[in-house]
Amino acid sequence: MKFQESCRAYLPKLSLYISGEAEEALCTEIERHLEVCENCRIVVDTLRKTILLYRTWGGQDLPEDTKERLYHILDIDTFLDEHDL
Ligand SMILES: [Zn+2]
């Protein structure tokens, strides 16, 4: 699996999308991309599950430093290495 060139533009914005900070126009744009891009769907799923797990077991939102580390995963090369994509 390889990220498309267009994904490089979307990946840094996915964290905003997941945290609900993205503008409506951006959400629409991202959702449209997710429909056609499996790789970005995996990124969104992975991040959502991590955040959800943390909320379930920790009973709270991610601390800022964890959030930053998590969003650092959106650095494509790191993500590709860690998930062997
Ligand atoms: Zn993509």
PDB file of the backbone (N, CA, C, O) and the ligand in Angstrom, with CONECT records:
HET     ZN  A 101       1
ATOM      1  N   MET A   1       0.836  -1.211   0.000  1.00  0.00           N
ATOM      2  CA  MET A   1       0.000   0.000   0.000  1.00  0.00           C
ATOM      3  C   MET A   1       0.867   1.255   0.000  1.00  0.00           C
ATOM      4  O   MET A   1       1.826   1.360   0.764  1.00  0.00           O
ATOM      5  N   LYS A   2       0.531   2.167  -0.831  1.00  0.00           N
ATOM      6  CA  LYS A   2       1.296   3.408  -0.915  1.00  0.00           C
ATOM      7  C   LYS A   2       0.352   4.594  -0.825  1.00  0.00           C
ATOM      8  O   LYS A   2      -0.760   4.578  -1.353  1.00  0.00           O
ATOM      9  N   PHE A   3       0.828   5.615  -0.142  1.00  0.00           N
ATOM     10  CA  PHE A   3       0.056   6.843  -0.117  1.00  0.00           C
ATOM     11  C   PHE A   3       0.188   7.546  -1.459  1.00  0.00           C
ATOM     12  O   PHE A   3       1.262   7.583  -2.060  1.00  0.00           O
ATOM     13  N   GLN A   4      -0.915   8.095  -1.909  1.00  0.00           N
ATOM     14  CA  GLN A   4      -0.865   8.873  -3.145  1.00  0.00           C
ATOM     15  C   GLN A   4      -0.269  10.238  -2.830  1.00  0.00           C
ATOM     16  O   GLN A   4      -0.229  10.686  -1.684  1.00  0.00           O
ATOM     17  N   GLU A   5       0.186  10.868  -3.889  1.00  0.00           N
ATOM     18  CA  GLU A   5       0.767  12.196  -3.726  1.00  0.00           C
ATOM     19  C   GLU A   5      -0.250  13.158  -3.107  1.00  0.00           C
ATOM     20  O   GLU A   5       0.113  14.031  -2.318  1.00  0.00           O
ATOM     21  N   SER A   6      -1.519  12.992  -3.470  1.00  0.00           N
ATOM     22  CA  SER A   6      -2.550  13.900  -2.956  1.00  0.00           C
ATOM     23  C   SER A   6      -2.753  13.744  -1.456  1.00  0.00           C
ATOM     24  O   SER A   6      -3.207  14.671  -0.785  1.00  0.00           O
ATOM     25  N   CYS A   7      -2.414  12.562  -0.929  1.00  0.00           N
ATOM     26  CA  CYS A   7      -2.584  12.321   0.503  1.00  0.00           C
ATOM     27  C   CYS A   7      -1.683  13.232   1.338  1.00  0.00           C
ATOM     28  O   CYS A   7      -2.024  13.613   2.458  1.00  0.00           O
ATOM     29  N   ARG A   8      -0.547  13.565   0.778  1.00  0.00           N
ATOM     30  CA  ARG A   8       0.399  14.400   1.528  1.00  0.00           C
ATOM     31  C   ARG A   8      -0.236  15.723   1.926  1.00  0.00           C
ATOM     32  O   ARG A   8       0.127  16.314   2.943  1.00  0.00           O
ATOM     33  N   ALA A   9      -1.172  16.178   1.131  1.00  0.00           N
ATOM     34  CA  ALA A   9      -1.863  17.422   1.450  1.00  0.00           C
ATOM     35  C   ALA A   9      -2.925  17.200   2.523  1.00  0.00           C
ATOM     36  O   ALA A   9      -3.226  18.097   3.311  1.00  0.00           O
ATOM     37  N   TYR A  10      -3.487  15.994   2.540  1.00  0.00           N
ATOM     38  CA  TYR A  10      -4.579  15.734   3.472  1.00  0.00           C
ATOM     39  C   TYR A  10      -4.127  15.269   4.847  1.00  0.00           C
ATOM     40  O   TYR A  10      -4.733  15.628   5.857  1.00  0.00           O
ATOM     41  N   LEU A  11      -3.070  14.474   4.890  1.00  0.00           N
ATOM     42  CA  LEU A  11      -2.665  13.872   6.160  1.00  0.00           C
ATOM     43  C   LEU A  11      -2.509  14.857   7.313  1.00  0.00           C
ATOM     44  O   LEU A  11      -2.984  14.583   8.415  1.00  0.00           O
ATOM     45  N   PRO A  12      -1.855  15.995   7.090  1.00  0.00           N
ATOM     46  CA  PRO A  12      -1.716  16.911   8.236  1.00  0.00           C
ATOM     47  C   PRO A  12      -3.058  17.486   8.692  1.00  0.00           C
ATOM     48  O   PRO A  12      -3.185  17.960   9.821  1.00  0.00           O
ATOM     49  N   LYS A  13      -4.060  17.441   7.804  1.00  0.00           N
ATOM     50  CA  LYS A  13      -5.361  18.026   8.156  1.00  0.00           C
ATOM     51  C   LYS A  13      -6.287  17.026   8.819  1.00  0.00           C
ATOM     52  O   LYS A  13      -7.313  17.396   9.389  1.00  0.00           O
ATOM     53  N   LEU A  14      -5.918  15.752   8.740  1.00  0.00           N
ATOM     54  CA  LEU A  14      -6.796  14.721   9.292  1.00  0.00           C
ATOM     55  C   LEU A  14      -6.964  14.860  10.804  1.00  0.00           C
ATOM     56  O   LEU A  14      -8.016  14.541  11.358  1.00  0.00           O
ATOM     57  N   SER A  15      -5.911  15.341  11.459  1.00  0.00           N
ATOM     58  CA  SER A  15      -6.012  15.503  12.913  1.00  0.00           C
ATOM     59  C   SER A  15      -7.048  16.565  13.269  1.00  0.00           C
ATOM     60  O   SER A  15      -7.787  16.422  14.243  1.00  0.00           O
ATOM     61  N   LEU A  16      -7.095  17.628  12.471  1.00  0.00           N
ATOM     62  CA  LEU A  16      -8.097  18.671  12.685  1.00  0.00           C
ATOM     63  C   LEU A  16      -9.495  18.098  12.455  1.00  0.00           C
ATOM     64  O   LEU A  16     -10.444  18.378  13.188  1.00  0.00           O
ATOM     65  N   TYR A  17      -9.575  17.288  11.411  1.00  0.00           N
ATOM     66  CA  TYR A  17     -10.853  16.669  11.054  1.00  0.00           C
ATOM     67  C   TYR A  17     -11.354  15.791  12.193  1.00  0.00           C
ATOM     68  O   TYR A  17     -12.524  15.856  12.570  1.00  0.00           O
ATOM     69  N   ILE A  18     -10.453  14.962  12.743  1.00  0.00           N
ATOM     70  CA  ILE A  18     -10.824  14.028  13.800  1.00  0.00           C
ATOM     71  C   ILE A  18     -11.200  14.765  15.090  1.00  0.00           C
ATOM     72  O   ILE A  18     -12.140  14.383  15.788  1.00  0.00           O
ATOM     73  N   SER A  19     -10.458  15.811  15.386  1.00  0.00           N
ATOM     74  CA  SER A  19     -10.737  16.526  16.632  1.00  0.00           C
ATOM     75  C   SER A  19     -11.896  17.500  16.485  1.00  0.00           C
ATOM     76  O   SER A  19     -12.268  18.177  17.444  1.00  0.00           O
ATOM     77  N   GLY A  20     -12.471  17.574  15.277  1.00  0.00           N
ATOM     78  CA  GLY A  20     -13.630  18.428  15.064  1.00  0.00           C
ATOM     79  C   GLY A  20     -13.297  19.895  14.935  1.00  0.00           C
ATOM     80  O   GLY A  20     -14.167  20.755  15.068  1.00  0.00           O
ATOM     81  N   GLU A  21     -12.023  20.180  14.672  1.00  0.00           N
ATOM     82  CA  GLU A  21     -11.610  21.575  14.564  1.00  0.00           C
ATOM     83  C   GLU A  21     -11.600  22.071  13.118  1.00  0.00           C
ATOM     84  O   GLU A  21     -11.390  23.256  12.857  1.00  0.00           O
ATOM     85  N   ALA A  22     -11.828  21.152  12.191  1.00  0.00           N
ATOM     86  CA  ALA A  22     -11.790  21.545  10.783  1.00  0.00           C
ATOM     87  C   ALA A  22     -13.060  22.287  10.387  1.00  0.00           C
ATOM     88  O   ALA A  22     -14.149  21.993  10.881  1.00  0.00           O
ATOM     89  N   GLU A  23     -12.902  23.252   9.489  1.00  0.00           N
ATOM     90  CA  GLU A  23     -14.067  23.963   8.990  1.00  0.00           C
ATOM     91  C   GLU A  23     -14.920  23.012   8.168  1.00  0.00           C
ATOM     92  O   GLU A  23     -14.459  21.974   7.693  1.00  0.00           O
ATOM     93  N   GLU A  24     -16.202  23.409   8.012  1.00  0.00           N
ATOM     94  CA  GLU A  24     -17.132  22.541   7.300  1.00  0.00           C
ATOM     95  C   GLU A  24     -16.656  22.234   5.887  1.00  0.00           C
ATOM     96  O   GLU A  24     -16.754  21.094   5.431  1.00  0.00           O
ATOM     97  N   ALA A  25     -16.147  23.230   5.202  1.00  0.00           N
ATOM     98  CA  ALA A  25     -15.677  23.032   3.824  1.00  0.00           C
ATOM     99  C   ALA A  25     -14.536  22.019   3.782  1.00  0.00           C
ATOM    100  O   ALA A  25     -14.458  21.186   2.879  1.00  0.00           O
ATOM    101  N   LEU A  26     -13.656  22.106   4.771  1.00  0.00           N
ATOM    102  CA  LEU A  26     -12.526  21.184   4.841  1.00  0.00           C
ATOM    103  C   LEU A  26     -13.008  19.768   5.149  1.00  0.00           C
ATOM    104  O   LEU A  26     -12.510  18.798   4.578  1.00  0.00           O
ATOM    105  N   CYS A  27     -13.982  19.656   6.058  1.00  0.00           N
ATOM    106  CA  CYS A  27     -14.563  18.344   6.384  1.00  0.00           C
ATOM    107  C   CYS A  27     -15.112  17.682   5.137  1.00  0.00           C
ATOM    108  O   CYS A  27     -14.872  16.500   4.889  1.00  0.00           O
ATOM    109  N   THR A  28     -15.852  18.451   4.353  1.00  0.00           N
ATOM    110  CA  THR A  28     -16.446  17.916   3.125  1.00  0.00           C
ATOM    111  C   THR A  28     -15.358  17.439   2.190  1.00  0.00           C
ATOM    112  O   THR A  28     -15.449  16.363   1.598  1.00  0.00           O
ATOM    113  N   GLU A  29     -14.318  18.265   2.067  1.00  0.00           N
ATOM    114  CA  GLU A  29     -13.204  17.927   1.181  1.00  0.00           C
ATOM    115  C   GLU A  29     -12.533  16.634   1.646  1.00  0.00           C
ATOM    116  O   GLU A  29     -12.243  15.752   0.838  1.00  0.00           O
ATOM    117  N   ILE A  30     -12.290  16.531   2.947  1.00  0.00           N
ATOM    118  CA  ILE A  30     -11.633  15.346   3.497  1.00  0.00           C
ATOM    119  C   ILE A  30     -12.513  14.109   3.335  1.00  0.00           C
ATOM    120  O   ILE A  30     -12.028  13.043   2.956  1.00  0.00           O
ATOM    121  N   GLU A  31     -13.814  14.254   3.624  1.00  0.00           N
ATOM    122  CA  GLU A  31     -14.715  13.116   3.495  1.00  0.00           C
ATOM    123  C   GLU A  31     -14.747  12.604   2.059  1.00  0.00           C
ATOM    124  O   GLU A  31     -14.809  11.400   1.812  1.00  0.00           O
ATOM    125  N   ARG A  32     -14.704  13.542   1.124  1.00  0.00           N
ATOM    126  CA  ARG A  32     -14.692  13.159  -0.284  1.00  0.00           C
ATOM    127  C   ARG A  32     -13.413  12.358  -0.603  1.00  0.00           C
ATOM    128  O   ARG A  32     -13.444  11.384  -1.355  1.00  0.00           O
ATOM    129  N   HIS A  33     -12.309  12.790  -0.019  1.00  0.00           N
ATOM    130  CA  HIS A  33     -11.053  12.085  -0.250  1.00  0.00           C
ATOM    131  C   HIS A  33     -11.079  10.708   0.415  1.00  0.00           C
ATOM    132  O   HIS A  33     -10.588   9.731  -0.150  1.00  0.00           O
ATOM    133  N   LEU A  34     -11.651  10.635   1.614  1.00  0.00           N
ATOM    134  CA  LEU A  34     -11.706   9.364   2.345  1.00  0.00           C
ATOM    135  C   LEU A  34     -12.518   8.315   1.587  1.00  0.00           C
ATOM    136  O   LEU A  34     -12.238   7.119   1.674  1.00  0.00           O
ATOM    137  N   GLU A  35     -13.527   8.775   0.843  1.00  0.00           N
ATOM    138  CA  GLU A  35     -14.352   7.848   0.078  1.00  0.00           C
ATOM    139  C   GLU A  35     -13.536   7.091  -0.958  1.00  0.00           C
ATOM    140  O   GLU A  35     -13.817   5.933  -1.267  1.00  0.00           O
ATOM    141  N   VAL A  36     -12.537   7.756  -1.481  1.00  0.00           N
ATOM    142  CA  VAL A  36     -11.762   7.129  -2.555  1.00  0.00           C
ATOM    143  C   VAL A  36     -10.381   6.659  -2.104  1.00  0.00           C
ATOM    144  O   VAL A  36      -9.659   6.041  -2.886  1.00  0.00           O
ATOM    145  N   CYS A  37     -10.000   6.941  -0.849  1.00  0.00           N
ATOM    146  CA  CYS A  37      -8.649   6.637  -0.420  1.00  0.00           C
ATOM    147  C   CYS A  37      -8.646   5.750   0.825  1.00  0.00           C
ATOM    148  O   CYS A  37      -8.944   6.204   1.930  1.00  0.00           O
ATOM    149  N   GLU A  38      -8.307   4.496   0.625  1.00  0.00           N
ATOM    150  CA  GLU A  38      -8.305   3.543   1.733  1.00  0.00           C
ATOM    151  C   GLU A  38      -7.237   3.889   2.767  1.00  0.00           C
ATOM    152  O   GLU A  38      -7.454   3.754   3.971  1.00  0.00           O
ATOM    153  N   ASN A  39      -6.094   4.332   2.284  1.00  0.00           N
ATOM    154  CA  ASN A  39      -4.988   4.616   3.201  1.00  0.00           C
ATOM    155  C   ASN A  39      -5.346   5.695   4.213  1.00  0.00           C
ATOM    156  O   ASN A  39      -5.049   5.567   5.401  1.00  0.00           O
ATOM    157  N   CYS A  40      -5.977   6.743   3.740  1.00  0.00           N
ATOM    158  CA  CYS A  40      -6.361   7.816   4.658  1.00  0.00           C
ATOM    159  C   CYS A  40      -7.467   7.363   5.604  1.00  0.00           C
ATOM    160  O   CYS A  40      -7.549   7.818   6.745  1.00  0.00           O
ATOM    161  N   ARG A  41      -8.316   6.461   5.114  1.00  0.00           N
ATOM    162  CA  ARG A  41      -9.344   5.910   6.008  1.00  0.00           C
ATOM    163  C   ARG A  41      -8.678   5.161   7.148  1.00  0.00           C
ATOM    164  O   ARG A  41      -9.122   5.247   8.293  1.00  0.00           O
ATOM    165  N   ILE A  42      -7.610   4.424   6.841  1.00  0.00           N
ATOM    166  CA  ILE A  42      -6.886   3.685   7.874  1.00  0.00           C
ATOM    167  C   ILE A  42      -6.290   4.646   8.898  1.00  0.00           C
ATOM    168  O   ILE A  42      -6.341   4.394  10.102  1.00  0.00           O
ATOM    169  N   VAL A  43      -5.726   5.743   8.411  1.00  0.00           N
ATOM    170  CA  VAL A  43      -5.142   6.732   9.321  1.00  0.00           C
ATOM    171  C   VAL A  43      -6.214   7.279  10.258  1.00  0.00           C
ATOM    172  O   VAL A  43      -6.008   7.367  11.468  1.00  0.00           O
ATOM    173  N   VAL A  44      -7.370   7.649   9.681  1.00  0.00           N
ATOM    174  CA  VAL A  44      -8.459   8.199  10.486  1.00  0.00           C
ATOM    175  C   VAL A  44      -8.952   7.166  11.494  1.00  0.00           C
ATOM    176  O   VAL A  44      -9.166   7.484  12.664  1.00  0.00           O
ATOM    177  N   ASP A  45      -9.134   5.921  11.032  1.00  0.00           N
ATOM    178  CA  ASP A  45      -9.574   4.843  11.930  1.00  0.00           C
ATOM    179  C   ASP A  45      -8.615   4.646  13.087  1.00  0.00           C
ATOM    180  O   ASP A  45      -9.022   4.545  14.244  1.00  0.00           O
ATOM    181  N   THR A  46      -7.317   4.593  12.752  1.00  0.00           N
ATOM    182  CA  THR A  46      -6.296   4.353  13.771  1.00  0.00           C
ATOM    183  C   THR A  46      -6.299   5.457  14.818  1.00  0.00           C
ATOM    184  O   THR A  46      -6.263   5.194  16.020  1.00  0.00           O
ATOM    185  N   LEU A  47      -6.343   6.694  14.341  1.00  0.00           N
ATOM    186  CA  LEU A  47      -6.339   7.817  15.274  1.00  0.00           C
ATOM    187  C   LEU A  47      -7.608   7.837  16.124  1.00  0.00           C
ATOM    188  O   LEU A  47      -7.553   8.070  17.331  1.00  0.00           O
ATOM    189  N   ARG A  48      -8.761   7.587  15.476  1.00  0.00           N
ATOM    190  CA  ARG A  48     -10.033   7.599  16.206  1.00  0.00           C
ATOM    191  C   ARG A  48     -10.039   6.544  17.294  1.00  0.00           C
ATOM    192  O   ARG A  48     -10.449   6.802  18.426  1.00  0.00           O
ATOM    193  N   LYS A  49      -9.572   5.328  16.932  1.00  0.00           N
ATOM    194  CA  LYS A  49      -9.566   4.232  17.901  1.00  0.00           C
ATOM    195  C   LYS A  49      -8.659   4.549  19.078  1.00  0.00           C
ATOM    196  O   LYS A  49      -8.992   4.263  20.228  1.00  0.00           O
ATOM    197  N   THR A  50      -7.507   5.144  18.780  1.00  0.00           N
ATOM    198  CA  THR A  50      -6.571   5.493  19.843  1.00  0.00           C
ATOM    199  C   THR A  50      -7.196   6.510  20.798  1.00  0.00           C
ATOM    200  O   THR A  50      -7.095   6.385  22.019  1.00  0.00           O
ATOM    201  N   ILE A  51      -7.838   7.509  20.217  1.00  0.00           N
ATOM    202  CA  ILE A  51      -8.478   8.539  21.037  1.00  0.00           C
ATOM    203  C   ILE A  51      -9.625   7.940  21.848  1.00  0.00           C
ATOM    204  O   ILE A  51      -9.809   8.255  23.024  1.00  0.00           O
ATOM    205  N   LEU A  52     -10.393   7.068  21.190  1.00  0.00           N
ATOM    206  CA  LEU A  52     -11.532   6.427  21.846  1.00  0.00           C
ATOM    207  C   LEU A  52     -11.085   5.535  23.001  1.00  0.00           C
ATOM    208  O   LEU A  52     -11.664   5.569  24.086  1.00  0.00           O
ATOM    209  N   LEU A  53     -10.046   4.734  22.752  1.00  0.00           N
ATOM    210  CA  LEU A  53      -9.494   3.864  23.784  1.00  0.00           C
ATOM    211  C   LEU A  53      -9.079   4.678  24.996  1.00  0.00           C
ATOM    212  O   LEU A  53      -9.349   4.315  26.141  1.00  0.00           O
ATOM    213  N   TYR A  54      -8.421   5.778  24.713  1.00  0.00           N
ATOM    214  CA  TYR A  54      -7.929   6.615  25.795  1.00  0.00           C
ATOM    215  C   TYR A  54      -9.083   7.149  26.630  1.00  0.00           C
ATOM    216  O   TYR A  54      -9.021   7.199  27.858  1.00  0.00           O
ATOM    217  N   ARG A  55     -10.156   7.554  25.913  1.00  0.00           N
ATOM    218  CA  ARG A  55     -11.334   8.084  26.618  1.00  0.00           C
ATOM    219  C   ARG A  55     -11.997   7.008  27.446  1.00  0.00           C
ATOM    220  O   ARG A  55     -12.442   7.252  28.568  1.00  0.00           O
ATOM    221  N   THR A  56     -12.062   5.781  26.866  1.00  0.00           N
ATOM    222  CA  THR A  56     -12.723   4.680  27.543  1.00  0.00           C
ATOM    223  C   THR A  56     -11.968   4.267  28.802  1.00  0.00           C
ATOM    224  O   THR A  56     -12.559   4.095  29.868  1.00  0.00           O
ATOM    225  N   TRP A  57     -10.661   4.112  28.665  1.00  0.00           N
ATOM    226  CA  TRP A  57      -9.871   3.602  29.783  1.00  0.00           C
ATOM    227  C   TRP A  57      -9.356   4.698  30.690  1.00  0.00           C
ATOM    228  O   TRP A  57      -9.177   4.491  31.890  1.00  0.00           O
ATOM    229  N   GLY A  58      -9.120   5.849  30.122  1.00  0.00           N
ATOM    230  CA  GLY A  58      -8.575   6.924  30.932  1.00  0.00           C
ATOM    231  C   GLY A  58      -9.649   7.868  31.441  1.00  0.00           C
ATOM    232  O   GLY A  58      -9.426   8.663  32.353  1.00  0.00           O
ATOM    233  N   GLY A  59     -10.840   7.758  30.818  1.00  0.00           N
ATOM    234  CA  GLY A  59     -11.943   8.599  31.237  1.00  0.00           C
ATOM    235  C   GLY A  59     -11.735  10.075  30.975  1.00  0.00           C
ATOM    236  O   GLY A  59     -12.369  10.926  31.599  1.00  0.00           O
ATOM    237  N   GLN A  60     -10.845  10.368  30.052  1.00  0.00           N
ATOM    238  CA  GLN A  60     -10.601  11.773  29.762  1.00  0.00           C
ATOM    239  C   GLN A  60     -10.060  11.936  28.345  1.00  0.00           C
ATOM    240  O   GLN A  60      -9.702  10.969  27.672  1.00  0.00           O
ATOM    241  N   ASP A  61     -10.016  13.182  27.923  1.00  0.00           N
ATOM    242  CA  ASP A  61      -9.434  13.458  26.621  1.00  0.00           C
ATOM    243  C   ASP A  61      -7.930  13.246  26.672  1.00  0.00           C
ATOM    244  O   ASP A  61      -7.322  13.219  27.742  1.00  0.00           O
ATOM    245  N   LEU A  62      -7.362  13.101  25.521  1.00  0.00           N
ATOM    246  CA  LEU A  62      -5.906  12.952  25.449  1.00  0.00           C
ATOM    247  C   LEU A  62      -5.223  14.198  25.992  1.00  0.00           C
ATOM    248  O   LEU A  62      -5.619  15.318  25.669  1.00  0.00           O
ATOM    249  N   PRO A  63      -4.196  14.006  26.815  1.00  0.00           N
ATOM    250  CA  PRO A  63      -3.404  15.158  27.244  1.00  0.00           C
ATOM    251  C   PRO A  63      -2.730  15.769  26.016  1.00  0.00           C
ATOM    252  O   PRO A  63      -2.485  15.084  25.023  1.00  0.00           O
ATOM    253  N   GLU A  64      -2.439  17.055  26.097  1.00  0.00           N
ATOM    254  CA  GLU A  64      -1.882  17.740  24.937  1.00  0.00           C
ATOM    255  C   GLU A  64      -0.620  17.079  24.383  1.00  0.00           C
ATOM    256  O   GLU A  64      -0.449  16.977  23.168  1.00  0.00           O
ATOM    257  N   ASP A  65       0.273  16.625  25.287  1.00  0.00           N
ATOM    258  CA  ASP A  65       1.525  16.057  24.777  1.00  0.00           C
ATOM    259  C   ASP A  65       1.291  14.739  24.054  1.00  0.00           C
ATOM    260  O   ASP A  65       1.950  14.445  23.057  1.00  0.00           O
ATOM    261  N   THR A  66       0.336  13.935  24.566  1.00  0.00           N
ATOM    262  CA  THR A  66       0.010  12.684  23.889  1.00  0.00           C
ATOM    263  C   THR A  66      -0.624  12.979  22.541  1.00  0.00           C
ATOM    264  O   THR A  66      -0.345  12.319  21.540  1.00  0.00           O
ATOM    265  N   LYS A  67      -1.491  13.994  22.543  1.00  0.00           N
ATOM    266  CA  LYS A  67      -2.155  14.386  21.313  1.00  0.00           C
ATOM    267  C   LYS A  67      -1.116  14.807  20.275  1.00  0.00           C
ATOM    268  O   LYS A  67      -1.201  14.440  19.103  1.00  0.00           O
ATOM    269  N   GLU A  68      -0.149  15.573  20.724  1.00  0.00           N
ATOM    270  CA  GLU A  68       0.884  16.025  19.797  1.00  0.00           C
ATOM    271  C   GLU A  68       1.692  14.853  19.248  1.00  0.00           C
ATOM    272  O   GLU A  68       2.036  14.809  18.067  1.00  0.00           O
ATOM    273  N   ARG A  69       1.982  13.918  20.127  1.00  0.00           N
ATOM    274  CA  ARG A  69       2.730  12.742  19.688  1.00  0.00           C
ATOM    275  C   ARG A  69       1.913  11.937  18.687  1.00  0.00           C
ATOM    276  O   ARG A  69       2.427  11.442  17.684  1.00  0.00           O
ATOM    277  N   LEU A  70       0.636  11.826  18.989  1.00  0.00           N
ATOM    278  CA  LEU A  70      -0.277  11.100  18.114  1.00  0.00           C
ATOM    279  C   LEU A  70      -0.359  11.781  16.750  1.00  0.00           C
ATOM    280  O   LEU A  70      -0.320  11.126  15.708  1.00  0.00           O
ATOM    281  N   TYR A  71      -0.470  13.053  16.779  1.00  0.00           N
ATOM    282  CA  TYR A  71      -0.581  13.792  15.527  1.00  0.00           C
ATOM    283  C   TYR A  71       0.746  13.788  14.767  1.00  0.00           C
ATOM    284  O   TYR A  71       0.790  13.980  13.552  1.00  0.00           O
ATOM    285  N   HIS A  72       1.803  13.568  15.505  1.00  0.00           N
ATOM    286  CA  HIS A  72       3.107  13.461  14.861  1.00  0.00           C
ATOM    287  C   HIS A  72       3.142  12.213  13.975  1.00  0.00           C
ATOM    288  O   HIS A  72       3.928  12.118  13.031  1.00  0.00           O
ATOM    289  N   ILE A  73       2.263  11.255  14.310  1.00  0.00           N
ATOM    290  CA  ILE A  73       2.161  10.050  13.492  1.00  0.00           C
ATOM    291  C   ILE A  73       1.785  10.450  12.072  1.00  0.00           C
ATOM    292  O   ILE A  73       2.111   9.767  11.101  1.00  0.00           O
ATOM    293  N   LEU A  74       1.096  11.569  11.987  1.00  0.00           N
ATOM    294  CA  LEU A  74       0.664  12.030  10.670  1.00  0.00           C
ATOM    295  C   LEU A  74       1.841  12.479   9.812  1.00  0.00           C
ATOM    296  O   LEU A  74       1.682  12.776   8.628  1.00  0.00           O
ATOM    297  N   ASP A  75       2.990  12.525  10.403  1.00  0.00           N
ATOM    298  CA  ASP A  75       4.189  12.641   9.607  1.00  0.00           C
ATOM    299  C   ASP A  75       4.259  11.334   8.815  1.00  0.00           C
ATOM    300  O   ASP A  75       4.455  10.260   9.383  1.00  0.00           O
ATOM    301  N   ILE A  76       4.098  11.441   7.523  1.00  0.00           N
ATOM    302  CA  ILE A  76       3.860  10.266   6.693  1.00  0.00           C
ATOM    303  C   ILE A  76       4.916   9.166   6.858  1.00  0.00           C
ATOM    304  O   ILE A  76       4.574   7.994   7.015  1.00  0.00           O
ATOM    305  N   ASP A  77       6.169   9.539   6.823  1.00  0.00           N
ATOM    306  CA  ASP A  77       7.221   8.528   6.861  1.00  0.00           C
ATOM    307  C   ASP A  77       7.181   7.719   8.149  1.00  0.00           C
ATOM    308  O   ASP A  77       7.335   6.498   8.135  1.00  0.00           O
ATOM    309  N   THR A  78       6.972   8.416   9.261  1.00  0.00           N
ATOM    310  CA  THR A  78       6.871   7.729  10.544  1.00  0.00           C
ATOM    311  C   THR A  78       5.701   6.760  10.531  1.00  0.00           C
ATOM    312  O   THR A  78       5.806   5.619  10.982  1.00  0.00           O
ATOM    313  N   PHE A  79       4.588   7.242  10.004  1.00  0.00           N
ATOM    314  CA  PHE A  79       3.394   6.399   9.973  1.00  0.00           C
ATOM    315  C   PHE A  79       3.608   5.160   9.112  1.00  0.00           C
ATOM    316  O   PHE A  79       3.229   4.051   9.490  1.00  0.00           O
ATOM    317  N   LEU A  80       4.216   5.365   7.958  1.00  0.00           N
ATOM    318  CA  LEU A  80       4.460   4.246   7.053  1.00  0.00           C
ATOM    319  C   LEU A  80       5.357   3.217   7.710  1.00  0.00           C
ATOM    320  O   LEU A  80       5.116   2.015   7.595  1.00  0.00           O
ATOM    321  N   ASP A  81       6.392   3.679   8.398  1.00  0.00           N
ATOM    322  CA  ASP A  81       7.292   2.764   9.076  1.00  0.00           C
ATOM    323  C   ASP A  81       6.567   1.963  10.151  1.00  0.00           C
ATOM    324  O   ASP A  81       6.695   0.741  10.230  1.00  0.00           O
ATOM    325  N   GLU A  82       5.809   2.671  10.970  1.00  0.00           N
ATOM    326  CA  GLU A  82       5.193   2.019  12.111  1.00  0.00           C
ATOM    327  C   GLU A  82       4.096   1.042  11.715  1.00  0.00           C
ATOM    328  O   GLU A  82       3.858   0.047  12.400  1.00  0.00           O
ATOM    329  N   HIS A  83       3.434   1.335  10.604  1.00  0.00           N
ATOM    330  CA  HIS A  83       2.322   0.474  10.216  1.00  0.00           C
ATOM    331  C   HIS A  83       2.654  -0.395   9.021  1.00  0.00           C
ATOM    332  O   HIS A  83       1.807  -1.126   8.508  1.00  0.00           O
ATOM    333  N   ASP A  84       3.896  -0.303   8.587  1.00  0.00           N
ATOM    334  CA  ASP A  84       4.352  -1.178   7.522  1.00  0.00           C
ATOM    335  C   ASP A  84       3.468  -1.107   6.280  1.00  0.00           C
ATOM    336  O   ASP A  84       3.144  -2.133   5.683  1.00  0.00           O
ATOM    337  N   LEU A  85       3.086   0.091   5.899  1.00  0.00           N
ATOM    338  CA  LEU A  85       2.236   0.273   4.718  1.00  0.00           C
ATOM    339  C   LEU A  85       3.079   0.408   3.466  1.00  0.00           C
ATOM    340  O   LEU A  85       2.538   0.569   2.372  1.00  0.00           O
TER     341      LEU A  85
HETATM  342 ZN    ZN A 101      -5.429   9.666   0.963  1.00  0.00          ZN2+
END
